[in-house]
């Protein structure tokens, strides 16, 4: 998530790809798309941001399938911005979806991973309060 501007409710605030071979996949997208990359410290290892070449602005992440990400599928995961994560999670369950990863802290805000009634996986992100 950009530290400069909070994403607006309803926008796609971020996209991550979680895989077993993050170094290889990072290099794949560097060569195929031309992204620059930067590291994000995860303690004893690093995940990666894919950055627009001209501005070096992060637009997506490539993450190792470790720790909290260990059970995420190897697919692009969009983070949709919501105003109230708890209310959105209640609506997920009321409308036939499932919570895959319960609410956790992220970039000063909170996120959770869900599936919709069709089984499509995505994440909900509530930015930090201003």
N, CA, C and O atoms as CSV, one atom per row, in Angstrom:
chain,resi,resn,atom,element,x,y,z
A,1,UNK,N,N,0.840,-1.175,0.000
A,1,UNK,CA,C,0.000,0.000,0.000
A,1,UNK,C,C,0.889,1.244,0.000
A,1,UNK,O,O,1.903,1.295,0.696
A,2,UNK,N,N,0.510,2.202,-0.758
A,2,UNK,CA,C,1.275,3.428,-0.807
A,2,UNK,C,C,1.186,4.154,0.526
A,2,UNK,O,O,0.109,4.269,1.111
A,3,UNK,N,N,2.329,4.644,1.003
A,3,UNK,CA,C,2.349,5.383,2.256
A,3,UNK,C,C,1.940,6.842,2.050
A,3,UNK,O,O,1.686,7.567,3.012
A,4,UNK,N,N,1.879,7.264,0.785
A,4,UNK,CA,C,1.639,8.671,0.491
A,4,UNK,C,C,0.154,9.027,0.443
A,4,UNK,O,O,-0.225,10.135,0.822
A,5,UNK,N,N,-0.669,8.127,-0.007
A,5,UNK,CA,C,-2.087,8.427,-0.161
A,5,UNK,C,C,-2.895,7.184,0.175
A,5,UNK,O,O,-2.650,6.111,-0.377
A,6,UNK,N,N,-3.849,7.324,1.071
A,6,UNK,CA,C,-4.698,6.193,1.439
A,6,UNK,C,C,-5.609,5.858,0.263
A,6,UNK,O,O,-6.162,6.759,-0.368
A,7,UNK,N,N,-5.769,4.562,-0.039
A,7,UNK,CA,C,-6.682,4.196,-1.122
A,7,UNK,C,C,-8.118,4.541,-0.757
A,7,UNK,O,O,-8.490,4.535,0.416
A,8,UNK,N,N,-8.911,4.838,-1.762
A,8,UNK,CA,C,-10.310,5.199,-1.558
A,8,UNK,C,C,-11.163,3.943,-1.434
A,8,UNK,O,O,-10.865,2.927,-2.062
A,9,UNK,N,N,-12.222,4.005,-0.628
A,9,UNK,CA,C,-13.133,2.882,-0.456
A,9,UNK,C,C,-13.622,2.423,-1.826
A,9,UNK,O,O,-14.039,3.233,-2.653
A,10,UNK,N,N,-13.566,1.131,-2.050
A,10,UNK,CA,C,-13.982,0.546,-3.314
A,10,UNK,C,C,-12.868,0.391,-4.324
A,10,UNK,O,O,-13.034,-0.298,-5.331
A,11,UNK,N,N,-11.733,1.022,-4.069
A,11,UNK,CA,C,-10.620,0.899,-5.012
A,11,UNK,C,C,-9.814,-0.365,-4.730
A,11,UNK,O,O,-9.874,-0.929,-3.637
A,12,UNK,N,N,-9.070,-0.791,-5.727
A,12,UNK,CA,C,-8.111,-1.874,-5.529
A,12,UNK,C,C,-6.868,-1.204,-4.970
A,12,UNK,O,O,-6.176,-0.467,-5.672
A,13,UNK,N,N,-6.589,-1.470,-3.687
A,13,UNK,CA,C,-5.501,-0.786,-3.005
A,13,UNK,C,C,-4.148,-1.454,-3.179
A,13,UNK,O,O,-3.114,-0.815,-2.984
A,14,UNK,N,N,-4.141,-2.734,-3.543
A,14,UNK,CA,C,-2.882,-3.456,-3.673
A,14,UNK,C,C,-3.146,-4.795,-4.331
A,14,UNK,O,O,-4.281,-5.270,-4.355
A,15,UNK,N,N,-2.092,-5.405,-4.867
A,15,UNK,CA,C,-2.168,-6.744,-5.457
A,15,UNK,C,C,-0.918,-7.494,-5.028
A,15,UNK,O,O,0.195,-6.990,-5.174
A,16,UNK,N,N,-1.102,-8.699,-4.498
A,16,UNK,CA,C,0.019,-9.561,-4.087
A,16,UNK,C,C,-0.065,-10.898,-4.794
A,16,UNK,O,O,-1.148,-11.364,-5.150
A,17,UNK,N,N,1.079,-11.501,-4.990
A,17,UNK,CA,C,1.176,-12.872,-5.473
A,17,UNK,C,C,2.023,-13.628,-4.456
A,17,UNK,O,O,3.174,-13.260,-4.223
A,18,UNK,N,N,1.478,-14.669,-3.852
A,18,UNK,CA,C,2.192,-15.462,-2.857
A,18,UNK,C,C,2.544,-16.807,-3.468
A,18,UNK,O,O,1.667,-17.541,-3.924
A,19,UNK,N,N,3.844,-17.127,-3.474
A,19,UNK,CA,C,4.333,-18.336,-4.140
A,19,UNK,C,C,5.478,-18.962,-3.343
A,19,UNK,O,O,6.110,-18.303,-2.518
A,20,UNK,N,N,5.729,-20.224,-3.601
A,20,UNK,CA,C,6.855,-20.909,-2.962
A,20,UNK,C,C,8.197,-20.376,-3.445
A,20,UNK,O,O,9.155,-20.319,-2.674
A,21,UNK,N,N,8.275,-19.986,-4.710
A,21,UNK,CA,C,9.533,-19.573,-5.335
A,21,UNK,C,C,9.530,-18.077,-5.658
A,21,UNK,O,O,9.624,-17.687,-6.822
A,22,UNK,N,N,9.422,-17.250,-4.627
A,22,UNK,CA,C,9.267,-15.797,-4.808
A,22,UNK,C,C,10.443,-15.163,-5.549
A,22,UNK,O,O,10.233,-14.252,-6.351
A,23,UNK,N,N,11.666,-15.615,-5.306
A,23,UNK,CA,C,12.821,-15.031,-5.995
A,23,UNK,C,C,12.718,-15.253,-7.503
A,23,UNK,O,O,12.942,-14.331,-8.288
A,24,UNK,N,N,12.383,-16.461,-7.897
A,24,UNK,CA,C,12.249,-16.799,-9.314
A,24,UNK,C,C,11.102,-16.016,-9.964
A,24,UNK,O,O,11.244,-15.507,-11.076
A,25,UNK,N,N,9.981,-15.924,-9.272
A,25,UNK,CA,C,8.816,-15.216,-9.818
A,25,UNK,C,C,9.096,-13.717,-9.897
A,25,UNK,O,O,8.706,-13.065,-10.866
A,26,UNK,N,N,9.766,-13.169,-8.889
A,26,UNK,CA,C,10.175,-11.748,-8.947
A,26,UNK,C,C,11.002,-11.500,-10.193
A,26,UNK,O,O,10.745,-10.545,-10.926
A,27,UNK,N,N,11.999,-12.354,-10.447
A,27,UNK,CA,C,12.863,-12.191,-11.614
A,27,UNK,C,C,12.096,-12.382,-12.926
A,27,UNK,O,O,12.390,-11.719,-13.920
A,28,UNK,N,N,11.118,-13.285,-12.927
A,28,UNK,CA,C,10.266,-13.491,-14.097
A,28,UNK,C,C,9.584,-12.174,-14.479
A,28,UNK,O,O,9.642,-11.760,-15.637
A,29,UNK,N,N,8.943,-11.520,-13.516
A,29,UNK,CA,C,8.229,-10.282,-13.820
A,29,UNK,C,C,9.172,-9.120,-14.115
A,29,UNK,O,O,8.809,-8.212,-14.863
A,30,UNK,N,N,10.375,-9.130,-13.544
A,30,UNK,CA,C,11.373,-8.117,-13.898
A,30,UNK,C,C,11.696,-8.203,-15.383
A,30,UNK,O,O,11.763,-7.184,-16.070
A,31,UNK,N,N,11.896,-9.431,-15.881
A,31,UNK,CA,C,12.268,-9.627,-17.283
A,31,UNK,C,C,11.081,-9.483,-18.228
A,31,UNK,O,O,11.208,-8.871,-19.288
A,32,UNK,N,N,9.938,-10.033,-17.861
A,32,UNK,CA,C,8.782,-10.039,-18.754
A,32,UNK,C,C,8.144,-8.657,-18.868
A,32,UNK,O,O,7.805,-8.221,-19.968
A,33,UNK,N,N,7.980,-7.965,-17.742
A,33,UNK,CA,C,7.283,-6.676,-17.731
A,33,UNK,C,C,8.251,-5.500,-17.695
A,33,UNK,O,O,7.957,-4.436,-18.241
A,34,UNK,N,N,9.405,-5.686,-17.055
A,34,UNK,CA,C,10.365,-4.596,-16.918
A,34,UNK,C,C,10.310,-3.907,-15.569
A,34,UNK,O,O,10.884,-2.831,-15.395
A,35,UNK,N,N,9.614,-4.525,-14.597
A,35,UNK,CA,C,9.532,-3.935,-13.269
A,35,UNK,C,C,10.905,-3.782,-12.635
A,35,UNK,O,O,11.790,-4.613,-12.842
A,36,UNK,N,N,11.075,-2.726,-11.870
A,36,UNK,CA,C,12.153,-2.642,-10.905
A,36,UNK,C,C,11.617,-3.320,-9.651
A,36,UNK,O,O,10.403,-3.457,-9.501
A,37,UNK,N,N,12.488,-3.743,-8.756
A,37,UNK,CA,C,12.007,-4.398,-7.544
A,37,UNK,C,C,12.685,-3.802,-6.319
A,37,UNK,O,O,13.769,-3.226,-6.400
A,38,UNK,N,N,12.021,-3.956,-5.199
A,38,UNK,CA,C,12.599,-3.566,-3.918
A,38,UNK,C,C,12.201,-4.611,-2.891
A,38,UNK,O,O,11.187,-5.292,-3.039
A,39,UNK,N,N,13.007,-4.726,-1.857
A,39,UNK,CA,C,12.763,-5.722,-0.821
A,39,UNK,C,C,11.912,-5.154,0.310
A,39,UNK,O,O,11.990,-3.970,0.638
A,40,UNK,N,N,11.109,-6.020,0.888
A,40,UNK,CA,C,10.316,-5.707,2.075
A,40,UNK,C,C,10.734,-6.707,3.144
A,40,UNK,O,O,10.465,-7.901,3.013
A,41,UNK,N,N,11.383,-6.238,4.188
A,41,UNK,CA,C,11.877,-7.140,5.234
A,41,UNK,C,C,10.728,-7.835,5.948
A,41,UNK,O,O,9.767,-7.202,6.384
A,42,UNK,N,N,10.851,-9.147,6.055
A,42,UNK,CA,C,9.877,-9.959,6.769
A,42,UNK,C,C,10.536,-10.612,7.982
A,42,UNK,O,O,10.069,-11.638,8.476
A,43,UNK,N,N,11.616,-10.011,8.453
A,43,UNK,CA,C,12.358,-10.558,9.587
A,43,UNK,C,C,13.565,-11.330,9.085
A,43,UNK,O,O,14.620,-10.747,8.833
A,44,UNK,N,N,13.411,-12.652,8.937
A,44,UNK,CA,C,14.543,-13.467,8.509
A,44,UNK,C,C,14.569,-13.715,6.997
A,44,UNK,O,O,15.389,-14.502,6.523
A,45,UNK,N,N,13.704,-13.071,6.244
A,45,UNK,CA,C,13.707,-13.145,4.784
A,45,UNK,C,C,13.061,-11.876,4.247
A,45,UNK,O,O,12.580,-11.046,5.019
A,46,UNK,N,N,13.049,-11.722,2.927
A,46,UNK,CA,C,12.440,-10.539,2.316
A,46,UNK,C,C,11.415,-10.957,1.273
A,46,UNK,O,O,11.638,-11.900,0.514
A,47,UNK,N,N,10.287,-10.247,1.241
A,47,UNK,CA,C,9.345,-10.305,0.135
A,47,UNK,C,C,9.709,-9.143,-0.782
A,47,UNK,O,O,10.666,-8.416,-0.514
A,48,UNK,N,N,8.949,-8.963,-1.866
A,48,UNK,CA,C,9.353,-7.982,-2.874
A,48,UNK,C,C,8.193,-7.124,-3.341
A,48,UNK,O,O,7.051,-7.577,-3.411
A,49,UNK,N,N,8.507,-5.873,-3.658
A,49,UNK,CA,C,7.584,-4.996,-4.366
A,49,UNK,C,C,8.005,-4.974,-5.828
A,49,UNK,O,O,9.194,-4.950,-6.144
A,50,UNK,N,N,7.019,-4.982,-6.712
A,50,UNK,CA,C,7.242,-4.752,-8.132
A,50,UNK,C,C,6.948,-3.277,-8.366
A,50,UNK,O,O,5.864,-2.794,-8.042
A,51,UNK,N,N,7.919,-2.566,-8.930
A,51,UNK,CA,C,7.846,-1.114,-9.053
A,51,UNK,C,C,7.823,-0.680,-10.517
A,51,UNK,O,O,8.508,-1.268,-11.354
A,52,UNK,N,N,7.030,0.358,-10.826
A,52,UNK,CA,C,6.988,0.934,-12.165
A,52,UNK,C,C,8.397,1.442,-12.491
A,52,UNK,O,O,8.985,2.168,-11.690
A,53,UNK,N,N,8.946,1.073,-13.654
A,53,UNK,CA,C,10.332,1.432,-13.967
A,53,UNK,C,C,10.647,2.926,-13.920
A,53,UNK,O,O,11.667,3.312,-13.349
A,54,UNK,N,N,9.802,3.774,-14.503
A,54,UNK,CA,C,10.121,5.207,-14.591
A,54,UNK,C,C,10.078,5.922,-13.250
A,54,UNK,O,O,10.874,6.830,-13.008
A,55,UNK,N,N,9.158,5.527,-12.375
A,55,UNK,CA,C,8.978,6.247,-11.113
A,55,UNK,C,C,9.436,5.454,-9.889
A,55,UNK,O,O,9.552,6.005,-8.794
A,56,UNK,N,N,9.695,4.163,-10.081
A,56,UNK,CA,C,10.043,3.235,-8.998
A,56,UNK,C,C,8.912,3.150,-7.954
A,56,UNK,O,O,9.160,2.831,-6.791
A,57,UNK,N,N,7.671,3.438,-8.382
A,57,UNK,CA,C,6.501,3.384,-7.517
A,57,UNK,C,C,6.026,1.940,-7.386
A,57,UNK,O,O,5.784,1.289,-8.402
A,58,UNK,N,N,5.883,1.418,-6.163
A,58,UNK,CA,C,5.385,0.050,-5.984
A,58,UNK,C,C,3.946,-0.097,-6.466
A,58,UNK,O,O,3.097,0.742,-6.161
A,59,UNK,N,N,3.669,-1.164,-7.222
A,59,UNK,CA,C,2.313,-1.418,-7.719
A,59,UNK,C,C,1.794,-2.797,-7.343
A,59,UNK,O,O,0.592,-3.050,-7.430
A,60,UNK,N,N,2.684,-3.693,-6.927
A,60,UNK,CA,C,2.274,-5.058,-6.578
A,60,UNK,C,C,3.377,-5.703,-5.747
A,60,UNK,O,O,4.490,-5.186,-5.656
A,61,UNK,N,N,3.047,-6.838,-5.145
A,61,UNK,CA,C,4.024,-7.553,-4.344
A,61,UNK,C,C,4.142,-9.007,-4.752
A,61,UNK,O,O,3.184,-9.614,-5.232
A,62,UNK,N,N,5.327,-9.553,-4.555
A,62,UNK,CA,C,5.563,-10.990,-4.694
A,62,UNK,C,C,6.050,-11.463,-3.329
A,62,UNK,O,O,7.073,-11.002,-2.822
A,63,UNK,N,N,5.296,-12.394,-2.746
A,63,UNK,CA,C,5.547,-12.827,-1.380
A,63,UNK,C,C,5.892,-14.313,-1.326
A,63,UNK,O,O,5.406,-15.114,-2.125
A,64,UNK,N,N,6.738,-14.652,-0.369
A,64,UNK,CA,C,7.018,-16.059,-0.097
A,64,UNK,C,C,5.817,-16.696,0.605
A,64,UNK,O,O,5.157,-16.058,1.425
A,65,UNK,N,N,5.550,-17.923,0.285
A,65,UNK,CA,C,4.465,-18.672,0.943
A,65,UNK,C,C,4.984,-19.187,2.284
A,65,UNK,O,O,5.203,-20.385,2.464
A,66,UNK,N,N,5.174,-18.264,3.212
A,66,UNK,CA,C,5.677,-18.565,4.551
A,66,UNK,C,C,4.830,-17.844,5.587
A,66,UNK,O,O,4.104,-16.906,5.260
A,67,UNK,N,N,4.923,-18.280,6.830
A,67,UNK,CA,C,4.241,-17.607,7.928
A,67,UNK,C,C,2.758,-17.466,7.653
A,67,UNK,O,O,2.088,-18.443,7.320
A,68,UNK,N,N,2.236,-16.238,7.793
A,68,UNK,CA,C,0.811,-15.979,7.586
A,68,UNK,C,C,0.368,-16.247,6.153
A,68,UNK,O,O,-0.818,-16.455,5.896
A,69,UNK,N,N,1.320,-16.242,5.215
A,69,UNK,CA,C,0.990,-16.467,3.809
A,69,UNK,C,C,1.089,-17.935,3.396
A,69,UNK,O,O,0.836,-18.264,2.237
A,70,UNK,N,N,1.446,-18.804,4.310
A,70,UNK,CA,C,1.719,-20.205,3.962
A,70,UNK,C,C,0.546,-20.906,3.292
A,70,UNK,O,O,0.767,-21.777,2.451
A,71,UNK,N,N,-0.669,-20.567,3.626
A,71,UNK,CA,C,-1.820,-21.283,3.092
A,71,UNK,C,C,-2.541,-20.547,1.965
A,71,UNK,O,O,-3.611,-20.975,1.534
A,72,UNK,N,N,-1.970,-19.454,1.489
A,72,UNK,CA,C,-2.601,-18.730,0.386
A,72,UNK,C,C,-2.286,-19.408,-0.941
A,72,UNK,O,O,-1.176,-19.902,-1.136
A,73,UNK,N,N,-3.256,-19.436,-1.857
A,73,UNK,CA,C,-3.005,-20.054,-3.159
A,73,UNK,C,C,-2.072,-19.187,-3.999
A,73,UNK,O,O,-1.983,-17.977,-3.791
A,74,UNK,N,N,-1.386,-19.806,-4.941
A,74,UNK,CA,C,-0.488,-19.090,-5.857
A,74,UNK,C,C,-1.327,-18.437,-6.949
A,74,UNK,O,O,-1.435,-18.955,-8.061
A,75,UNK,N,N,-1.913,-17.305,-6.618
A,75,UNK,CA,C,-2.688,-16.519,-7.574
A,75,UNK,C,C,-2.591,-15.065,-7.160
A,75,UNK,O,O,-2.293,-14.755,-6.007
A,76,UNK,N,N,-2.847,-14.167,-8.117
A,76,UNK,CA,C,-2.841,-12.755,-7.781
A,76,UNK,C,C,-3.995,-12.472,-6.842
A,76,UNK,O,O,-5.139,-12.826,-7.129
A,77,UNK,N,N,-3.698,-11.835,-5.723
A,77,UNK,CA,C,-4.684,-11.534,-4.692
A,77,UNK,C,C,-4.893,-10.023,-4.654
A,77,UNK,O,O,-3.976,-9.270,-4.326
A,78,UNK,N,N,-6.112,-9.584,-4.993
A,78,UNK,CA,C,-6.392,-8.148,-4.938
A,78,UNK,C,C,-6.860,-7.780,-3.535
A,78,UNK,O,O,-7.524,-8.565,-2.859
A,79,UNK,N,N,-6.504,-6.582,-3.118
A,79,UNK,CA,C,-6.930,-6.016,-1.837
A,79,UNK,C,C,-7.918,-4.902,-2.139
A,79,UNK,O,O,-7.529,-3.844,-2.634
A,80,UNK,N,N,-9.195,-5.131,-1.846
A,80,UNK,CA,C,-10.230,-4.124,-2.055
A,80,UNK,C,C,-10.370,-3.290,-0.785
A,80,UNK,O,O,-10.447,-3.833,0.316
A,81,UNK,N,N,-10.401,-1.987,-0.943
A,81,UNK,CA,C,-10.459,-1.068,0.188
A,81,UNK,C,C,-11.888,-0.940,0.710
A,81,UNK,O,O,-12.830,-0.726,-0.053
A,82,UNK,N,N,-12.025,-1.077,2.034
A,82,UNK,CA,C,-13.333,-0.947,2.693
A,82,UNK,C,C,-13.237,0.100,3.799
A,82,UNK,O,O,-12.148,0.410,4.282
A,83,UNK,N,N,-14.387,0.637,4.190
A,83,UNK,CA,C,-14.426,1.650,5.247
A,83,UNK,C,C,-14.366,1.026,6.628
A,83,UNK,O,O,-13.756,1.590,7.537
A,84,UNK,N,N,-15.000,-0.148,6.798
A,84,UNK,CA,C,-15.114,-0.794,8.107
A,84,UNK,C,C,-14.939,-2.298,7.914
A,84,UNK,O,O,-15.871,-2.988,7.499
A,85,UNK,N,N,-13.758,-2.798,8.212
A,85,UNK,CA,C,-13.449,-4.203,7.968
A,85,UNK,C,C,-14.382,-5.133,8.733
A,85,UNK,O,O,-14.841,-6.132,8.181
A,86,UNK,N,N,-14.666,-4.827,9.974
A,86,UNK,CA,C,-15.543,-5.699,10.757
A,86,UNK,C,C,-16.937,-5.797,10.139
A,86,UNK,O,O,-17.501,-6.887,10.054
A,87,UNK,N,N,-17.492,-4.669,9.710
A,87,UNK,CA,C,-18.809,-4.673,9.063
A,87,UNK,C,C,-18.759,-5.445,7.746
A,87,UNK,O,O,-19.689,-6.182,7.417
A,88,UNK,N,N,-17.673,-5.273,6.998
A,88,UNK,CA,C,-17.531,-5.988,5.731
A,88,UNK,C,C,-17.417,-7.494,5.949
A,88,UNK,O,O,-17.981,-8.274,5.181
A,89,UNK,N,N,-16.692,-7.910,6.988
A,89,UNK,CA,C,-16.561,-9.339,7.266
A,89,UNK,C,C,-17.896,-9.943,7.705
A,89,UNK,O,O,-18.204,-11.086,7.365
A,90,UNK,N,N,-18.684,-9.178,8.457
A,90,UNK,CA,C,-20.020,-9.650,8.828
A,90,UNK,C,C,-20.868,-9.828,7.566
A,90,UNK,O,O,-21.623,-10.794,7.457
A,91,UNK,N,N,-20.746,-8.903,6.619
A,91,UNK,CA,C,-21.493,-8.991,5.366
A,91,UNK,C,C,-21.014,-10.166,4.516
A,91,UNK,O,O,-21.819,-10.802,3.836
A,92,UNK,N,N,-19.720,-10.461,4.546
A,92,UNK,CA,C,-19.189,-11.622,3.817
A,92,UNK,C,C,-19.929,-12.876,4.251
A,92,UNK,O,O,-20.450,-13.623,3.423
A,93,UNK,N,N,-19.970,-13.095,5.553
A,93,UNK,CA,C,-20.599,-14.309,6.074
A,93,UNK,C,C,-22.111,-14.298,5.859
A,93,UNK,O,O,-22.694,-15.340,5.561
A,94,UNK,N,N,-22.751,-13.143,6.006
A,94,UNK,CA,C,-24.200,-13.049,5.814
A,94,UNK,C,C,-24.604,-13.292,4.363
A,94,UNK,O,O,-25.717,-13.741,4.089
A,95,UNK,N,N,-23.692,-12.992,3.429
A,95,UNK,CA,C,-24.005,-13.109,2.009
A,95,UNK,C,C,-23.441,-14.381,1.379
A,95,UNK,O,O,-23.408,-14.492,0.153
A,96,UNK,N,N,-22.997,-15.344,2.191
A,96,UNK,CA,C,-22.563,-16.636,1.661
A,96,UNK,C,C,-21.088,-16.767,1.357
A,96,UNK,O,O,-20.671,-17.755,0.754
A,97,UNK,N,N,-20.284,-15.789,1.763
A,97,UNK,CA,C,-18.839,-15.892,1.589
A,97,UNK,C,C,-18.208,-16.537,2.805
A,97,UNK,O,O,-18.900,-16.911,3.752
A,98,UNK,N,N,-16.882,-16.668,2.777
A,98,UNK,CA,C,-16.144,-17.248,3.901
A,98,UNK,C,C,-14.918,-16.399,4.199
A,98,UNK,O,O,-14.336,-15.780,3.308
A,99,UNK,N,N,-14.542,-16.384,5.464
A,99,UNK,CA,C,-13.313,-15.714,5.885
A,99,UNK,C,C,-12.216,-16.766,5.887
A,99,UNK,O,O,-12.284,-17.744,6.632
A,100,UNK,N,N,-11.203,-16.560,5.050
A,100,UNK,CA,C,-10.093,-17.504,4.906
A,100,UNK,C,C,-8.979,-17.169,5.893
A,100,UNK,O,O,-8.445,-18.057,6.557
A,101,UNK,N,N,-8.634,-15.894,5.987
A,101,UNK,CA,C,-7.635,-15.393,6.941
A,101,UNK,C,C,-8.315,-14.285,7.736
A,101,UNK,O,O,-8.689,-13.262,7.164
A,102,UNK,N,N,-8.482,-14.469,9.051
A,102,UNK,CA,C,-9.144,-13.445,9.871
A,102,UNK,C,C,-8.382,-12.120,9.860
A,102,UNK,O,O,-7.231,-12.062,9.428
A,103,UNK,N,N,-9.020,-11.074,10.331
A,103,UNK,CA,C,-8.444,-9.732,10.340
A,103,UNK,C,C,-7.078,-9.705,11.024
A,103,UNK,O,O,-6.885,-10.264,12.104
A,104,UNK,N,N,-6.139,-9.033,10.354
A,104,UNK,CA,C,-4.777,-8.854,10.866
A,104,UNK,C,C,-4.312,-7.452,10.500
A,104,UNK,O,O,-4.872,-6.819,9.606
A,105,UNK,N,N,-3.289,-6.972,11.191
A,105,UNK,CA,C,-2.725,-5.661,10.895
A,105,UNK,C,C,-1.902,-5.674,9.617
A,105,UNK,O,O,-1.246,-6.666,9.299
A,106,UNK,N,N,-1.941,-4.535,8.869
A,106,UNK,CA,C,-1.156,-4.382,7.645
A,106,UNK,C,C,-1.013,-2.899,7.333
A,106,UNK,O,O,-2.010,-2.189,7.204
A,107,UNK,N,N,0.215,-2.435,7.212
A,107,UNK,CA,C,0.509,-1.054,6.796
A,107,UNK,C,C,-0.279,-0.028,7.608
A,107,UNK,O,O,-0.770,0.958,7.059
A,108,UNK,N,N,-0.397,-0.260,8.912
A,108,UNK,CA,C,-1.116,0.650,9.787
A,108,UNK,C,C,-2.618,0.443,9.795
A,108,UNK,O,O,-3.313,1.009,10.639
A,109,UNK,N,N,-3.132,-0.354,8.876
A,109,UNK,CA,C,-4.554,-0.669,8.807
A,109,UNK,C,C,-4.778,-2.135,9.141
A,109,UNK,O,O,-4.016,-2.732,9.902
A,110,UNK,N,N,-5.824,-2.709,8.569
A,110,UNK,CA,C,-6.142,-4.120,8.812
A,110,UNK,C,C,-6.636,-4.756,7.523
A,110,UNK,O,O,-7.188,-4.080,6.655
A,111,UNK,N,N,-6.430,-6.071,7.405
A,111,UNK,CA,C,-6.911,-6.786,6.236
A,111,UNK,C,C,-7.404,-8.159,6.646
A,111,UNK,O,O,-7.106,-8.642,7.738
A,112,UNK,N,N,-8.164,-8.781,5.754
A,112,UNK,CA,C,-8.597,-10.169,5.898
A,112,UNK,C,C,-8.727,-10.743,4.491
A,112,UNK,O,O,-8.986,-10.013,3.534
A,113,UNK,N,N,-8.546,-12.051,4.375
A,113,UNK,CA,C,-8.712,-12.738,3.095
A,113,UNK,C,C,-10.052,-13.464,3.134
A,113,UNK,O,O,-10.391,-14.114,4.123
A,114,UNK,N,N,-10.803,-13.346,2.051
A,114,UNK,CA,C,-12.147,-13.924,1.985
A,114,UNK,C,C,-12.336,-14.714,0.690
A,114,UNK,O,O,-11.529,-14.621,-0.235
A,115,UNK,N,N,-13.409,-15.485,0.644
A,115,UNK,CA,C,-13.919,-15.998,-0.623
A,115,UNK,C,C,-15.342,-15.495,-0.775
A,115,UNK,O,O,-16.062,-15.319,0.208
A,116,UNK,N,N,-15.736,-15.268,-2.013
A,116,UNK,CA,C,-17.126,-14.881,-2.281
A,116,UNK,C,C,-17.955,-16.156,-2.467
A,116,UNK,O,O,-17.399,-17.253,-2.412
A,117,UNK,N,N,-19.260,-16.042,-2.684
A,117,UNK,CA,C,-20.090,-17.244,-2.813
A,117,UNK,C,C,-19.681,-18.169,-3.964
A,117,UNK,O,O,-19.988,-19.361,-3.928
A,118,UNK,N,N,-18.997,-17.642,-4.984
A,118,UNK,CA,C,-18.528,-18.461,-6.105
A,118,UNK,C,C,-17.196,-19.143,-5.806
A,118,UNK,O,O,-16.743,-19.989,-6.577
A,119,UNK,N,N,-16.562,-18.773,-4.674
A,119,UNK,CA,C,-15.281,-19.360,-4.304
A,119,UNK,C,C,-14.065,-18.542,-4.702
A,119,UNK,O,O,-12.935,-18.947,-4.429
A,120,UNK,N,N,-14.278,-17.379,-5.353
A,120,UNK,CA,C,-13.155,-16.520,-5.729
A,120,UNK,C,C,-12.547,-15.901,-4.478
A,120,UNK,O,O,-13.264,-15.435,-3.592
A,121,UNK,N,N,-11.223,-15.901,-4.415
A,121,UNK,CA,C,-10.516,-15.396,-3.236
A,121,UNK,C,C,-10.085,-13.948,-3.480
A,121,UNK,O,O,-9.696,-13.588,-4.591
A,122,UNK,N,N,-10.157,-13.126,-2.437
A,122,UNK,CA,C,-9.697,-11.746,-2.482
A,122,UNK,C,C,-9.415,-11.309,-1.043
A,122,UNK,O,O,-9.657,-12.054,-0.093
A,123,UNK,N,N,-8.906,-10.104,-0.908
A,123,UNK,CA,C,-8.644,-9.552,0.414
A,123,UNK,C,C,-9.394,-8.235,0.556
A,123,UNK,O,O,-9.608,-7.516,-0.420
A,124,UNK,N,N,-9.789,-7.935,1.786
A,124,UNK,CA,C,-10.399,-6.657,2.131
A,124,UNK,C,C,-9.395,-5.898,2.981
A,124,UNK,O,O,-8.777,-6.475,3.875
A,125,UNK,N,N,-9.226,-4.609,2.712
A,125,UNK,CA,C,-8.263,-3.791,3.444
A,125,UNK,C,C,-8.929,-2.525,3.965
A,125,UNK,O,O,-9.563,-1.786,3.212
A,126,UNK,N,N,-8.778,-2.290,5.244
A,126,UNK,CA,C,-9.237,-1.044,5.861
A,126,UNK,C,C,-8.009,-0.230,6.194
A,126,UNK,O,O,-7.213,-0.621,7.047
A,127,UNK,N,N,-7.844,0.929,5.512
A,127,UNK,CA,C,-6.673,1.775,5.785
A,127,UNK,C,C,-6.693,2.309,7.215
A,127,UNK,O,O,-7.734,2.280,7.872
A,128,UNK,N,N,-5.551,2.797,7.700
A,128,UNK,CA,C,-5.528,3.403,9.035
A,128,UNK,C,C,-6.441,4.617,9.082
A,128,UNK,O,O,-6.634,5.299,8.075
A,129,UNK,N,N,-6.995,4.882,10.244
A,129,UNK,CA,C,-7.831,6.078,10.433
A,129,UNK,C,C,-6.969,7.310,10.370
A,129,UNK,O,O,-5.833,7.307,10.843
A,130,UNK,N,N,-7.498,8.357,9.793
A,130,UNK,CA,C,-6.730,9.612,9.686
A,130,UNK,C,C,-6.797,10.381,10.965
A,130,UNK,O,O,-6.214,11.460,11.068
